[in-house]
Amino acid sequence: MSESRAARLIEEAAASHKETGHRITVRPAKAPDIPALAGLLVRLKRLNEEFDPLLKVRSDAEKQAVTVLEAALQDPRMLILTGEGTGPDQGKIVGVVRAALRDRVFYTPEVEGVILDIYLLPAFRRKNVGEYLLAETVRHLKELGAGIVTAEFPAQNQIAVRFYAKRGFRPLNAKHAKII
């Protein structure tokens, strides 16, 4: 899919949100959000574990998630977004995004926005809410200087593969692992 088509799909998702409204708003995370976001992050990691046994979740994952999120909120090259419910779900944190800016010293565009984690509670999926969350993530990363956006997720997660492919993403790098 061409870059212009992918950009158009993302713009359409944002426009769709404005026209029809989604069940969430997306905003930069704040320190009081951390406990709820950490819980969502651990839910994502447990889901990843279902796709691949090499992604076994640690017993202290919740504590680690809090530490990671606290550090990310202080790092200008990190982006933490909160998906918050609207209407009857007003004020409820229902989604999280954790992304980072990385330098691409050998390539152009020189700055990559990497979606490290993106998660929505199941009740908010399959209603274009994920597409809106992705569009907002891309918008924020672009504002931070990213010229390309990538997403990292378990290779066995065919749901994520299809989700991103439908929105113009394609495989770029492969990461292979072996426990030693």
For each residue, the residues with C-beta under 8 A, 3 or more apart:
1: 5 6 168 170
2: 5 6 168
3: 6 7 168
4: 7 8
5: 1 2 8 9 168
6: 1 2 3 9 10 167 168 169
7: 3 4 10 11 168
8: 4 5 11 12
9: 5 6 12 13 167 168
10: 6 7 13 14 134 135 138 139 167 168
11: 7 8 14 15 135
12: 8 9 15 16
13: 9 10 16 17 128 131 132 134 135 167
14: 10 11 17 18 132 135 136 139
15: 11 12 18 19
16: 12 13 19 20 128 131 132
17: 13 14 20 21 22 128 132 135
18: 14 15 21
19: 15 16
20: 16 17
21: 17 18 86
22: 17 86 127 128 129 132
23: 85 86 87 89 94 124 127 129
24: 83 84 85 86 89 94 95 120 124 129 132 133
25: 83 84 86
26: 81 82 83 84 95 97 132 133 136 137
27: 81 82 84
28: 79 80 81 82 140
29: 33 34 37 69 73 80 81 82 96
30: 33 73 82
31: 34 70 73
32:
33: 29 30 36 37 82 93
34: 29 31 37 38 66 69 70 73
35: 38 39 66
36: 33 39 40 93
37: 29 33 34 40 41 65 69 80 82 93 96
38: 34 35 41 42 62 65 66 69
39: 35 36 42 43 62 65
40: 36 37 43 44 93 94 95 96 119 121
41: 37 38 44 45 65 68 69 96 98 117 119
42: 38 39 45 46 57 61 62 65
43: 39 40 46 47 119
44: 40 41 47 48 96 117 118 119
45: 41 42 48 49 55 57 61 65
46: 42 43 49 50 57
47: 43 44 50 51 119
48: 44 45 51 52 55 57 153 154 157
49: 45 46 52 53 55 56 57
50: 46 47
51: 47 48 55 154 156 157
52: 48 49 55 154 155 156
53: 49 56
54: 177 179
55: 45 48 49 51 52 154
56: 49 53
57: 42 45 46 48 49 61
58: 61 64
59:
60: 63 64
61: 42 45 57 58 64 65
62: 38 39 42 65 66
63: 60 66 67
64: 58 60 61 67 68
65: 37 38 39 41 42 45 61 62 68 69
66: 34 35 38 62 63 69 70
67: 63 64 70 71
68: 41 64 65 71 72 98
69: 29 34 37 38 41 65 66 72 73 80 98
70: 31 34 66 67 73 74
71: 67 68 74 75 78
72: 68 69 75 78 79 80 98
73: 29 30 31 34 69 70 78 80
74: 70 71
75: 71 72 78
76:
77: 100 101 144
78: 71 72 73 75 98 99 100 101
79: 28 72 97 98 99 100 101 113 137 140 141 144
80: 28 29 37 69 72 73 96 97 98 99
81: 26 27 28 29 95 96 97 99 133 136 137 140
82: 26 27 28 29 30 33 37 93 95 96
83: 24 25 26 93 94 95 96 97 120 124 129 133
84: 24 25 26 27 90 91 92 93 94 95
85: 23 24 88 89 90 91 92 93 94 124
86: 21 22 23 24 25 89 90
87: 23 90
88: 85
89: 23 24 85 86 92 94
90: 84 85 86 87
91: 84 85
92: 84 85 89
93: 33 36 37 40 82 83 84 85 96
94: 23 24 40 83 84 85 89 120 121 123 124
95: 24 26 40 81 82 83 84 118 119 120 121 124 129 133
96: 29 37 40 41 44 80 81 82 83 93 117 118 119
97: 26 79 80 81 83 115 117 118 133 137
98: 41 68 69 72 78 79 80 115 116 117 118
99: 78 79 80 81 113 114 115 116 137 140 141
100: 77 78 79 113 114 116
101: 77 78 79 111 112 113 114 141 144 145 146
102: 111 112 113 114
103: 110 111 112
104: 107 108 109 110 111 112 148
105: 110
106:
107: 104 110
108: 104 147
109: 104 112 146 147 148
110: 103 104 105 107 147
111: 101 102 103 104 145 146 147 148
112: 101 102 103 104 109 146 147 148 149 150
113: 79 99 100 101 102 137 138 141 142 144 146 148 149 150
114: 99 100 101 102 149 150 151 152
115: 97 98 99 118 134 137 149 150 151 152
116: 98 99 100 152
117: 41 44 96 97 98
118: 44 95 96 97 98 115 130 133 134 137 151
119: 40 41 43 44 47 95 96
120: 24 83 94 95 124 125 129 130 133
121: 40 94 95 124 125
122: 125
123: 94
124: 23 24 83 85 94 95 120 121 127 129 130
125: 120 121 122 129 130
126: 130
127: 22 23 124
128: 13 16 17 22 131 132
129: 22 23 24 83 95 120 124 125 132 133
130: 118 120 124 125 126 133 134 163
131: 13 16 128 134 135 167
132: 13 14 16 17 22 24 26 128 129 135 136
133: 24 26 81 83 95 97 118 120 129 130 136 137
134: 10 13 115 118 130 131 137 138 167
135: 10 11 13 14 17 131 132 138 139
136: 14 26 81 132 133 139 140
137: 26 79 81 97 99 113 115 118 133 134 140 141 149
138: 10 113 134 135 141 142 149
139: 10 14 135 136 142 143
140: 28 79 81 99 136 137 143 144
141: 79 99 101 113 137 138 144 146 149
142: 113 138 139 145 146 149
143: 139 140
144: 77 79 101 113 140 141
145: 101 111 142
146: 101 109 111 112 113 141 142 149
147: 108 109 110 111 112
148: 104 109 111 112 113
149: 112 113 114 115 137 138 141 142 146 169
150: 112 113 114 115 169 172
151: 114 115 118 160 164 169
152: 114 115 116
153: 48 157 160 164
154: 48 51 52 55 157 160
155: 52 174 175
156: 51 52
157: 48 51 153 154 160 161
158: 161 162
159: 162 163
160: 151 153 154 157 163 164
161: 157 158 164 165
162: 158 159 165 166
163: 130 159 160 166 167
164: 151 153 160 161 167 169
165: 161 162 168 169 170
166: 162 163
167: 6 9 10 13 131 134 163 164
168: 1 2 3 5 6 7 9 10 165
169: 6 149 150 151 164 165
170: 1 165
171: 174
172: 150
173:
174: 155 171
175: 155
176:
177: 54
178:
179: 54
180:
